[in-house]
Amino acid sequence: MDSDTGRRLRDEGCETAEPVAEAPASGRGRRPASEDEARVSPMMAQYVEIKAANPGSLLFYRMGDFYELFFEDAEVASRALGIVLTKRGKHAGADIPMCGVPVDRADDYLQRLIGLGHRVAVCEQTEDPAEARRRGGKSVVRRAVVRLVTPGTITEERLLDPGRANLLLALARRRASESAWAYGLAAVDISTGRFSLGEVEAAGLSAEIARLEPREIVMAEAIHQDPGLARLWRDTAAAVTPMGRGDLDPASAERALKEQFGVATLDGFGAFTRVEVAAAGAVLHYIARTQLGARVTLSPPVRQAAGVSLMIDAATRQNLELTRTLAGERAGSLLAAIDRTVGGAGARLLAERLAGPSTDLALIRRRHDAVAFLVGEGALRAELRGELARAPDMARALSRIGLERAGPRDLAALRDGLLAARAIATALAGAGALPGEIGKAARLLAGVGGDLVETLGAALADELPLLKRDGGFLREGYRAELDEARALQSDSRRFVAGLQARYAQDTGCRTLRIKHNNVLGYYIEVPQAFGETLLKDPWRATFVHRQTMVDAMRFTSVELGELETRIAGAAERGLALELAAFAELARAVMAQAEGIAAAASALAALDVAASHAALAVELNWTRPVIDDGLAFRIEGGRHPVVEAALTRAGEAFIANACDLSGTQPRPGQDPAGQDPAGQILLVTGPNMGGKSTFLRQNALIAVLAQMGAFVPAASAHLGLVDRLFSRVGAADDLARGHSTFMVEMVETAAILNQATRRSLVVLDEIGRGTATFDGLSIAWACLEHLHGVNGCRALFATHFHELTGLARRLDRLSNATLKVTEWKGDVVFLHEVVPGAADRSYGLQVARLAGLPSSVIARAKGLLAELERGDGGRGRRAPAAELPLFAAAPPEPPPAPAPRPDPVAALLDGLDPDALSPRDALDALYRLKAARAQGSG
């Protein structure tokens, strides 16, 4: 074992005593263990017992200043954390693997383990090692698991992402029919108290999980083992935790809900289905199991009714990169591009609204009203954002206080947050008439906290420790008895010196000293000769003899004993007084928890509205017009993420219009005779021309509009979208045996089977992953299905130029293309969308830009010319054997050697006939003949 390990074990010396517990039987093939090896120490027996009670979790076993891990836990943690794996003793004849992490850095290691999906059981010492030693030499320090840390139940500030909700999701289900299930979902964020319920059909389960983006999903074993859901559990990034038991029956679940909120009936919370109540009971059961009796403060459950948010499946979220890029990064996503919030709660609310844009027309308009108001009130917006930036995350601080995991800084967070709320309420009160969303926030902020702000301000010091156990967080003057304890603790020398001076004066012994050692504590020491005097009356009534030395005598007194007791207990008493005051302040906070939670929500809503307004002013975004029709008319639309990237590079984005507005029945006409339906825009054009950007930007504008933000366009008129589908880009899933084309077809099938008249569909390059005629046929049939069956608004990009002819047959399909031009053989992309169809894809030009060898480009040009001539414009494709594609290309001739210098030409160039004499001319002729002969050789 290493020196640190040895030191930690020696700190609990009693735990290295003789072994008493039997070890498990050794396995077959292992040498028989000796009697000593077959038994484990009392400490290891305790570890094994606690570990057995917490299967599936890494056990952080407290030993002094470290959390130790043993056996398989140590091996797993060593690999995950990159820490040294050592060993401690033997178990069943084998070395015991061991590793450890310092207690003061445990949060850092917990964060990494939780991020990897591990669960951790934190086992603390519940008594002082000295107490164990007093019980006997073989006694073990008592320990107990005080908490199970899982990805969905963390509350520590250092373990949480400030801008992301930390949702725990529980699932329950019921039979919707003989062949189908309906699922209840209960989502809880323990770090803020958020609690929502909902029910979805099996087909919508994956989309709802993608919207919530939970950190952990818990469910009954039967749901986890359902073969139809196996792919969903593999795909999700959340930790999946089977509960090992069936769903709670509705009666037990309802009882758990009533007990949580202290009510006799749930009617005041709304009407919940039985499967929603079952899911709520399951999540409360799991929270109780992981929090080990700590009471979690939750907001009353809010029912998320089906259809109240824009349905976006997981594939579409990934394709559009709403909150994460394809690489899983936040940077480069739509969320990163639009986030101008200044607080963690606002950032979380922004992400929540982006993940689930509303389909409630009235709510969307109220949000737009709030943004428009703050766009027009620049000074007020700046003041609000300044105060919001100073407001800490009250929701998470309040949750930690309710769980009794708070520190002094959490109380300070509430103090500062309530001060900011008060300042914002004052600012809004003087702003005149307020739109609905902002007016609601102002009412929630008015008067919140009452005298609590002053109480916290008077109690808390300016500099605060992280942990309450460190003490020193109460302001001087807040408690007189605490000030006395602190004074006694800090001025103990002055008190001792004062008593010493008084005793010396009273006795007349100028050499009297008060000293201290670890055996006697404080004592009075005088020369031996004077000590005899103190043994006599009247001094022996005051001084009690303790010890006689060779040249000195030692005494104590009642007063010195009392002073020693006060000094020794000053720190302990001071900390006890501070902890009692902390508990009192925490109770005062929790008495107003409901109002504080409402104020925190109001601040978050204001932060989001102000963020949208700041973004609109900064980037010149406009308010969209939203109604319940089938309009989709955008002028000057821009891609928010691409535009931001081009702006950073000093380039301009080319804005484009898009009109997919659907037809409506004419007044007085039977709607059944003319169903309203959306337009389909078939987009052709060159590679790199901007088709994918154009498709995505229109989908993103719809998302932004329905989440309540302004949009990057000169103007936008949109009818509500109920479902958004996007099939853009190509990817495979080799782990499940799915090729790129198979993934493409699966996603396309989901779109064709689920899109409605109110849906928006974005499809790019359907059919390109297979043979030409197969792909063309599939793309053709998909277009006809979208037009004739789905009737949705759609954007369809393709390189199958043959499809453009469908515009003559399908009345709601029109063509558009991306403009390009050629300059000196190079293609120039203008990124401008115009009506019409492309006549070519400019693939060879793009290939040359990509750096393909010139010989390959030349060969491709020749093949392209042959193919185009073979077609002859007659629409007939040549048989495969006739295509130049299947003829071997003639080998290229070897490159000609570099020309050698001609000596005869060089001599001729050097002759001047007018300057030659007959003799010189004859010599020149001989030189020419010689050079000629040499060159021929």
Solvent accessible surface area in square Angstrom, and as a share of the most:
residue,aa,sasa,rsa
1,M,124,0.55
2,D,68,0.35
3,S,92,0.59
4,D,66,0.34
5,T,0,0.00
6,G,6,0.06
7,R,91,0.33
8,R,9,0.03
9,L,5,0.03
10,R,165,0.60
11,D,62,0.32
12,E,1,0.01
13,G,35,0.34
14,C,8,0.05
15,E,1,0.00
16,T,76,0.44
17,A,29,0.22
18,E,113,0.51
19,P,34,0.22
20,V,79,0.46
21,A,26,0.20
22,E,128,0.58
23,A,17,0.13
24,P,81,0.51
25,A,102,0.79
26,S,50,0.32
27,G,44,0.43
28,R,248,0.90
29,G,83,0.80
30,R,112,0.41
31,R,130,0.48
32,P,115,0.72
33,A,29,0.22
34,S,57,0.36
35,E,137,0.61
36,D,106,0.55
37,E,32,0.14
38,A,34,0.27
39,R,72,0.26
40,V,8,0.05
41,S,17,0.11
42,P,13,0.08
43,M,0,0.00
44,M,2,0.01
45,A,27,0.21
46,Q,32,0.14
47,Y,3,0.01
48,V,59,0.34
49,E,125,0.56
50,I,20,0.10
51,K,52,0.22
52,A,76,0.59
53,A,78,0.61
54,N,21,0.11
55,P,99,0.62
56,G,68,0.66
57,S,3,0.02
58,L,13,0.06
59,L,0,0.00
60,F,0,0.00
61,Y,0,0.00
62,R,48,0.18
63,M,1,0.00
64,G,19,0.18
65,D,90,0.47
66,F,35,0.14
67,Y,14,0.05
68,E,0,0.00
69,L,0,0.00
70,F,0,0.00
71,F,54,0.22
72,E,121,0.54
73,D,10,0.05
74,A,0,0.00
75,E,63,0.28
76,V,30,0.17
77,A,0,0.00
78,S,15,0.09
79,R,176,0.64
80,A,27,0.21
81,L,5,0.03
82,G,69,0.67
83,I,34,0.17
84,V,127,0.73
85,L,78,0.39
86,T,35,0.20
87,K,101,0.43
88,R,22,0.08
89,G,44,0.42
90,K,90,0.38
91,H,25,0.11
92,A,6,0.05
93,G,13,0.13
94,A,36,0.28
95,D,64,0.33
96,I,3,0.02
97,P,27,0.17
98,M,0,0.00
99,C,3,0.02
100,G,21,0.20
101,V,0,0.00
102,P,34,0.22
103,V,26,0.15
104,D,112,0.58
105,R,122,0.44
106,A,8,0.06
107,D,29,0.15
108,D,60,0.31
109,Y,16,0.06
110,L,10,0.05
111,Q,83,0.37
112,R,113,0.41
113,L,0,0.00
114,I,4,0.02
115,G,56,0.54
116,L,111,0.55
117,G,36,0.34
118,H,52,0.23
119,R,40,0.15
120,V,0,0.00
121,A,0,0.00
122,V,15,0.09
123,C,0,0.00
124,E,38,0.17
125,Q,43,0.19
126,T,77,0.45
127,E,31,0.14
128,D,83,0.43
129,P,30,0.19
130,A,30,0.23
131,E,76,0.34
132,A,0,0.00
133,R,125,0.46
134,R,170,0.62
135,R,100,0.36
136,G,29,0.28
137,G,59,0.56
138,K,113,0.48
139,S,24,0.15
140,V,26,0.15
141,V,0,0.00
142,R,132,0.48
143,R,20,0.07
144,A,44,0.34
145,V,28,0.16
146,V,72,0.41
147,R,22,0.08
148,L,13,0.07
149,V,0,0.00
150,T,0,0.00
151,P,2,0.01
152,G,0,0.00
153,T,0,0.00
154,I,1,0.01
155,T,0,0.00
156,E,36,0.16
157,E,124,0.55
158,R,118,0.43
159,L,9,0.04
160,L,12,0.06
161,D,71,0.37
162,P,88,0.55
163,G,25,0.24
164,R,65,0.24
165,A,24,0.19
166,N,5,0.03
167,L,2,0.01
168,L,0,0.00
169,L,1,0.00
170,A,0,0.00
171,L,0,0.00
172,A,0,0.00
173,R,43,0.16
174,R,104,0.38
175,R,135,0.49
176,A,54,0.42
177,S,57,0.37
178,E,169,0.76
179,S,105,0.68
180,A,41,0.32
181,W,63,0.22
182,A,3,0.02
183,Y,3,0.01
184,G,0,0.00
185,L,6,0.03
186,A,0,0.00
187,A,2,0.02
188,V,0,0.00
189,D,2,0.01
190,I,1,0.00
191,S,1,0.01
192,T,31,0.18
193,G,3,0.03
194,R,59,0.22
195,F,4,0.02
196,S,21,0.13
197,L,3,0.01
198,G,8,0.08
199,E,26,0.12
200,V,28,0.16
201,E,129,0.58
202,A,48,0.37
203,A,82,0.64
204,G,18,0.18
205,L,1,0.01
206,S,47,0.30
207,A,8,0.06
208,E,34,0.15
209,I,8,0.04
210,A,26,0.20
211,R,28,0.10
212,L,15,0.08
213,E,63,0.28
214,P,7,0.05
215,R,46,0.17
216,E,0,0.00
217,I,0,0.00
218,V,0,0.00
219,M,0,0.00
220,A,6,0.05
221,E,65,0.29
222,A,65,0.50
223,I,1,0.01
224,H,53,0.24
225,Q,110,0.49
226,D,27,0.14
227,P,117,0.74
228,G,67,0.65
229,L,19,0.09
230,A,37,0.29
231,R,98,0.36
232,L,29,0.14
233,W,24,0.08
234,R,147,0.53
235,D,79,0.41
236,T,29,0.17
237,A,113,0.88
238,A,13,0.10
239,A,22,0.17
240,V,39,0.23
241,T,14,0.08
242,P,43,0.27
243,M,17,0.08
244,G,60,0.57
245,R,105,0.38
246,G,52,0.50
247,D,53,0.28
248,L,23,0.12
249,D,73,0.38
250,P,39,0.25
251,A,65,0.50
252,S,31,0.20
253,A,0,0.00
254,E,65,0.29
255,R,132,0.48
256,A,30,0.23
257,L,0,0.00
258,K,55,0.24
259,E,117,0.52
260,Q,31,0.14
261,F,39,0.16
262,G,68,0.65
263,V,54,0.31
264,A,94,0.73
265,T,72,0.42
266,L,15,0.07
267,D,118,0.61
268,G,75,0.72
269,F,51,0.21
270,G,38,0.37
271,A,90,0.70
272,F,33,0.14
273,T,46,0.27
274,R,170,0.62
275,V,4,0.03
276,E,0,0.00
277,V,15,0.08
278,A,7,0.05
279,A,0,0.00
280,A,0,0.00
281,G,0,0.00
282,A,5,0.04
283,V,0,0.00
284,L,15,0.08
285,H,54,0.24
286,Y,0,0.00
287,I,7,0.04
288,A,63,0.49
289,R,89,0.32
290,T,0,0.00
291,Q,3,0.01
292,L,80,0.40
293,G,73,0.70
294,A,37,0.28
295,R,148,0.54
296,V,6,0.03
297,T,45,0.26
298,L,16,0.08
299,S,44,0.28
300,P,68,0.43
301,P,4,0.02
302,V,100,0.57
303,R,92,0.33
304,Q,57,0.26
305,A,40,0.31
306,A,87,0.67
307,G,64,0.61
308,V,60,0.35
309,S,20,0.13
310,L,1,0.00
311,M,44,0.19
312,I,1,0.01
313,D,26,0.14
314,A,51,0.39
315,A,27,0.21
316,T,2,0.01
317,R,29,0.11
318,Q,102,0.45
319,N,15,0.08
320,L,5,0.03
321,E,46,0.21
322,L,2,0.01
323,T,24,0.14
324,R,71,0.26
325,T,23,0.13
326,L,105,0.52
327,A,88,0.68
328,G,46,0.44
329,E,104,0.47
330,R,96,0.35
331,A,78,0.61
332,G,42,0.40
333,S,1,0.00
334,L,0,0.00
335,L,8,0.04
336,A,31,0.24
337,A,20,0.16
338,I,0,0.00
339,D,29,0.15
340,R,60,0.22
341,T,25,0.14
342,V,53,0.31
343,G,22,0.21
344,G,20,0.19
345,A,24,0.18
346,G,1,0.01
347,A,13,0.10
348,R,20,0.07
349,L,37,0.18
350,L,0,0.00
351,A,20,0.15
352,E,69,0.31
353,R,29,0.10
354,L,0,0.00
355,A,12,0.10
356,G,14,0.13
357,P,0,0.00
358,S,6,0.04
359,T,27,0.16
360,D,67,0.35
361,L,36,0.18
362,A,55,0.43
363,L,41,0.20
364,I,0,0.00
365,R,105,0.38
366,R,101,0.37
367,R,33,0.12
368,H,2,0.01
369,D,54,0.28
370,A,2,0.02
371,V,2,0.01
372,A,37,0.28
373,F,38,0.16
374,L,0,0.00
375,V,50,0.28
376,G,64,0.61
377,E,73,0.33
378,G,32,0.31
379,A,89,0.69
380,L,17,0.09
381,R,36,0.13
382,A,67,0.52
383,E,91,0.41
384,L,0,0.00
385,R,51,0.19
386,G,26,0.25
387,E,32,0.14
388,L,8,0.04
389,A,61,0.48
390,R,156,0.57
391,A,15,0.12
392,P,49,0.31
393,D,35,0.18
394,M,4,0.02
395,A,17,0.13
396,R,10,0.04
397,A,1,0.00
398,L,10,0.05
399,S,4,0.03
400,R,18,0.07
401,I,7,0.03
402,G,16,0.15
403,L,4,0.02
404,E,147,0.66
405,R,60,0.22
406,A,7,0.05
407,G,7,0.07
408,P,0,0.00
409,R,125,0.46
410,D,13,0.07
411,L,0,0.00
412,A,10,0.08
413,A,14,0.11
414,L,0,0.00
415,R,43,0.16
416,D,46,0.24
417,G,0,0.00
418,L,1,0.00
419,L,82,0.41
420,A,4,0.03
421,A,0,0.00
422,R,95,0.35
423,A,38,0.29
424,I,0,0.00
425,A,16,0.12
426,T,96,0.56
427,A,17,0.13
428,L,1,0.00
429,A,87,0.68
430,G,71,0.68
431,A,30,0.24
432,G,55,0.53
433,A,97,0.75
434,L,48,0.24
435,P,25,0.16
436,G,45,0.43
437,E,38,0.17
438,I,2,0.01
439,G,8,0.08
440,K,116,0.49
441,A,3,0.03
442,A,16,0.13
443,R,168,0.61
444,L,70,0.35
445,L,1,0.01
446,A,65,0.50
447,G,74,0.71
448,V,21,0.12
449,G,3,0.03
450,G,41,0.39
451,D,113,0.59
452,L,5,0.03
453,V,7,0.04
454,E,92,0.41
455,T,52,0.30
456,L,0,0.00
457,G,26,0.25
458,A,56,0.43
459,A,0,0.00
460,L,0,0.00
461,A,18,0.14
462,D,117,0.61
463,E,147,0.66
464,L,28,0.14
465,P,28,0.18
466,L,78,0.39
467,L,71,0.35
468,K,66,0.28
469,R,144,0.53
470,D,91,0.47
471,G,11,0.10
472,G,43,0.41
473,F,0,0.00
474,L,3,0.01
475,R,83,0.30
476,E,145,0.65
477,G,59,0.57
478,Y,48,0.18
479,R,63,0.23
480,A,81,0.63
481,E,84,0.38
482,L,2,0.01
483,D,40,0.21
484,E,112,0.50
485,A,1,0.01
486,R,64,0.23
487,A,38,0.30
488,L,7,0.04
489,Q,95,0.42
490,S,87,0.56
491,D,45,0.23
492,S,22,0.14
493,R,214,0.78
494,R,148,0.54
495,F,72,0.30
496,V,17,0.10
497,A,57,0.44
498,G,41,0.39
499,L,10,0.05
500,Q,43,0.19
501,A,63,0.49
502,R,105,0.38
503,Y,9,0.03
504,A,19,0.15
505,Q,151,0.67
506,D,78,0.40
507,T,16,0.09
508,G,55,0.53
509,C,9,0.05
510,R,217,0.79
511,T,79,0.46
512,L,0,0.00
513,R,104,0.38
514,I,16,0.08
515,K,86,0.36
516,H,102,0.45
517,N,47,0.24
518,N,151,0.78
519,V,134,0.77
520,L,30,0.15
521,G,11,0.10
522,Y,39,0.15
523,Y,10,0.04
524,I,0,0.00
525,E,28,0.12
526,V,2,0.01
527,P,53,0.33
528,Q,69,0.31
529,A,87,0.68
530,F,48,0.20
531,G,0,0.00
532,E,85,0.38
533,T,56,0.33
534,L,0,0.00
535,L,67,0.33
536,K,131,0.56
537,D,99,0.51
538,P,96,0.60
539,W,68,0.24
540,R,147,0.54
541,A,94,0.73
542,T,58,0.34
543,F,6,0.02
544,V,79,0.45
545,H,74,0.33
546,R,101,0.37
547,Q,69,0.31
548,T,71,0.41
549,M,71,0.32
550,V,144,0.83
551,D,108,0.56
552,A,11,0.09
553,M,6,0.02
554,R,37,0.13
555,F,0,0.00
556,T,25,0.14
557,S,6,0.04
558,V,110,0.63
559,E,71,0.32
560,L,1,0.00
561,G,27,0.26
562,E,95,0.43
563,L,9,0.04
564,E,47,0.21
565,T,94,0.55
566,R,97,0.36
567,I,29,0.15
568,A,78,0.61
569,G,20,0.19
570,A,0,0.00
571,A,50,0.39
572,E,133,0.59
573,R,91,0.33
574,G,7,0.06
575,L,58,0.29
576,A,55,0.43
577,L,46,0.23
578,E,7,0.03
579,L,63,0.32
580,A,62,0.48
581,A,3,0.02
582,F,9,0.04
583,A,41,0.32
584,E,79,0.35
585,L,3,0.02
586,A,16,0.12
587,R,154,0.56
588,A,38,0.29
589,V,0,0.00
590,M,56,0.25
591,A,87,0.67
592,Q,66,0.30
593,A,12,0.09
594,E,154,0.69
595,G,34,0.33
596,I,0,0.00
597,A,33,0.25
598,A,31,0.24
599,A,0,0.00
600,A,8,0.06
601,S,71,0.46
602,A,4,0.03
603,L,13,0.06
604,A,8,0.06
605,A,27,0.21
606,L,3,0.01
607,D,3,0.01
608,V,0,0.00
609,A,9,0.07
610,A,0,0.00
611,S,0,0.00
612,H,4,0.02
613,A,0,0.00
614,A,18,0.14
615,L,2,0.01
616,A,5,0.04
617,V,77,0.44
618,E,103,0.46
619,L,55,0.27
620,N,115,0.59
621,W,15,0.05
622,T,38,0.22
623,R,95,0.35
624,P,3,0.02
625,V,89,0.51
626,I,7,0.04
627,D,37,0.19
628,D,90,0.46
629,G,16,0.15
630,L,9,0.04
631,A,13,0.10
632,F,0,0.00
633,R,99,0.36
634,I,0,0.00
635,E,82,0.37
636,G,20,0.19
637,G,0,0.00
638,R,31,0.11
639,H,12,0.06
640,P,5,0.03
641,V,32,0.18
642,V,51,0.29
643,E,31,0.14
644,A,30,0.23
645,A,46,0.35
646,L,47,0.23
647,T,87,0.51
648,R,189,0.69
649,A,70,0.54
650,G,70,0.68
651,E,103,0.46
652,A,85,0.66
653,F,35,0.14
654,I,77,0.39
655,A,44,0.34
656,N,15,0.08
657,A,51,0.39
658,C,5,0.03
659,D,75,0.39
660,L,0,0.00
661,S,19,0.12
662,G,16,0.15
663,T,52,0.30
664,Q,88,0.39
665,P,34,0.21
666,R,153,0.56
667,P,139,0.88
668,G,93,0.90
669,Q,64,0.28
670,D,89,0.46
671,P,84,0.53
672,A,82,0.64
673,G,62,0.60
674,Q,50,0.22
675,D,76,0.40
676,P,39,0.25
677,A,3,0.02
678,G,0,0.00
679,Q,43,0.19
680,I,0,0.00
681,L,18,0.09
682,L,0,0.00
683,V,0,0.00
684,T,0,0.00
685,G,0,0.00
686,P,2,0.01
687,N,52,0.27
688,M,123,0.55
689,G,1,0.01
690,G,21,0.21
691,K,14,0.06
692,S,37,0.24
693,T,38,0.22
694,F,3,0.01
695,L,0,0.00
696,R,46,0.17
697,Q,2,0.01
698,N,0,0.00
699,A,0,0.00
700,L,2,0.01
701,I,0,0.00
702,A,1,0.00
703,V,0,0.00
704,L,0,0.00
705,A,0,0.00
706,Q,3,0.01
707,M,0,0.00
708,G,1,0.01
709,A,1,0.01
710,F,14,0.06
711,V,0,0.00
712,P,0,0.00
713,A,0,0.00
714,A,71,0.55
715,S,52,0.34
716,A,6,0.04
717,H,55,0.25
718,L,3,0.01
719,G,0,0.00
720,L,21,0.11
721,V,1,0.01
722,D,44,0.23
723,R,74,0.27
724,L,0,0.00
725,F,1,0.00
726,S,2,0.02
727,R,9,0.03
728,V,5,0.03
729,G,40,0.39
730,A,80,0.62
731,A,63,0.49
732,D,75,0.39
733,D,31,0.16
734,L,133,0.66
735,A,104,0.80
736,R,58,0.21
737,G,64,0.62
738,H,36,0.16
739,S,59,0.38
740,T,47,0.27
741,F,50,0.21
742,M,90,0.40
743,V,22,0.13
744,E,7,0.03
745,M,43,0.19
746,V,47,0.27
747,E,34,0.15
748,T,3,0.02
749,A,47,0.37
750,A,30,0.24
751,I,4,0.02
752,L,32,0.16
753,N,123,0.63
754,Q,55,0.25
755,A,10,0.08
756,T,53,0.31
757,R,79,0.29
758,R,85,0.31
759,S,0,0.00
760,L,0,0.00
761,V,0,0.00
762,V,0,0.00
763,L,1,0.00
764,D,10,0.05
765,E,40,0.18
766,I,0,0.00
767,G,0,0.00
768,R,117,0.43
769,G,43,0.42
770,T,46,0.27
771,A,63,0.49
772,T,76,0.44
773,F,117,0.49
774,D,79,0.41
775,G,0,0.00
776,L,22,0.11
777,S,67,0.43
778,I,51,0.26
779,A,0,0.00
780,W,93,0.33
781,A,56,0.44
782,C,9,0.06
783,L,0,0.00
784,E,61,0.27
785,H,63,0.28
786,L,0,0.00
787,H,19,0.08
788,G,55,0.53
789,V,93,0.54
790,N,9,0.05
791,G,0,0.00
792,C,0,0.00
793,R,0,0.00
794,A,0,0.00
795,L,0,0.00
796,F,0,0.00
797,A,0,0.00
798,T,0,0.00
799,H,25,0.11
800,F,10,0.04
801,H,46,0.21
802,E,77,0.35
803,L,0,0.00
804,T,22,0.13
805,G,23,0.22
806,L,5,0.02
807,A,32,0.25
808,R,212,0.77
809,R,142,0.52
810,L,17,0.08
811,D,124,0.64
812,R,31,0.11
813,L,7,0.04
814,S,51,0.33
815,N,32,0.16
816,A,4,0.03
817,T,16,0.09
818,L,6,0.03
819,K,81,0.34
820,V,31,0.18
821,T,60,0.35
822,E,77,0.35
823,W,168,0.59
824,K,173,0.73
825,G,51,0.49
826,D,61,0.32
827,V,13,0.07
828,V,61,0.35
829,F,34,0.14
830,L,67,0.33
831,H,79,0.35
832,E,70,0.32
833,V,24,0.14
834,V,38,0.22
835,P,123,0.77
836,G,31,0.30
837,A,51,0.40
838,A,17,0.13
839,D,124,0.64
840,R,96,0.35
841,S,26,0.17
842,Y,28,0.11
843,G,34,0.33
844,L,39,0.20
845,Q,23,0.10
846,V,24,0.14
847,A,22,0.17
848,R,101,0.37
849,L,99,0.49
850,A,77,0.59
851,G,60,0.57
852,L,79,0.39
853,P,83,0.52
854,S,95,0.61
855,S,54,0.35
856,V,71,0.41
857,I,10,0.05
858,A,65,0.50
859,R,89,0.32
860,A,27,0.21
861,K,116,0.49
862,G,35,0.34
863,L,29,0.14
864,L,74,0.37
865,A,37,0.29
866,E,70,0.31
867,L,65,0.32
868,E,111,0.50
869,R,153,0.56
870,G,31,0.30
871,D,50,0.26
872,G,41,0.39
873,G,72,0.70
874,R,158,0.58
875,G,69,0.67
876,R,116,0.43
877,R,128,0.47
878,A,19,0.15
879,P,68,0.43
880,A,60,0.47
881,A,98,0.76
882,E,112,0.50
883,L,39,0.19
884,P,26,0.17
885,L,101,0.50
886,F,131,0.55
887,A,58,0.45
888,A,101,0.79
889,A,49,0.38
890,P,108,0.68
891,P,124,0.78
892,E,131,0.59
893,P,113,0.71
894,P,116,0.73
895,P,126,0.79
896,A,92,0.72
897,P,122,0.77
898,A,87,0.68
899,P,131,0.82
900,R,213,0.78
901,P,125,0.79
902,D,83,0.43
903,P,55,0.34
904,V,35,0.20
905,A,41,0.31
906,A,66,0.51
907,L,61,0.30
908,L,95,0.47
909,D,123,0.64
910,G,68,0.65
911,L,49,0.24
912,D,81,0.42
913,P,104,0.66
914,D,141,0.73
915,A,76,0.59
916,L,60,0.30
917,S,49,0.32
918,P,120,0.75
919,R,168,0.61
920,D,63,0.33
921,A,44,0.34
922,L,81,0.40
923,D,52,0.27
924,A,4,0.03
925,L,98,0.49
926,Y,138,0.53
927,R,119,0.43
928,L,30,0.15
929,K,129,0.55
930,A,63,0.49
931,A,9,0.07
932,R,164,0.60
933,A,69,0.53
934,Q,142,0.63
935,G,45,0.44
936,S,81,0.53
937,G,101,0.97
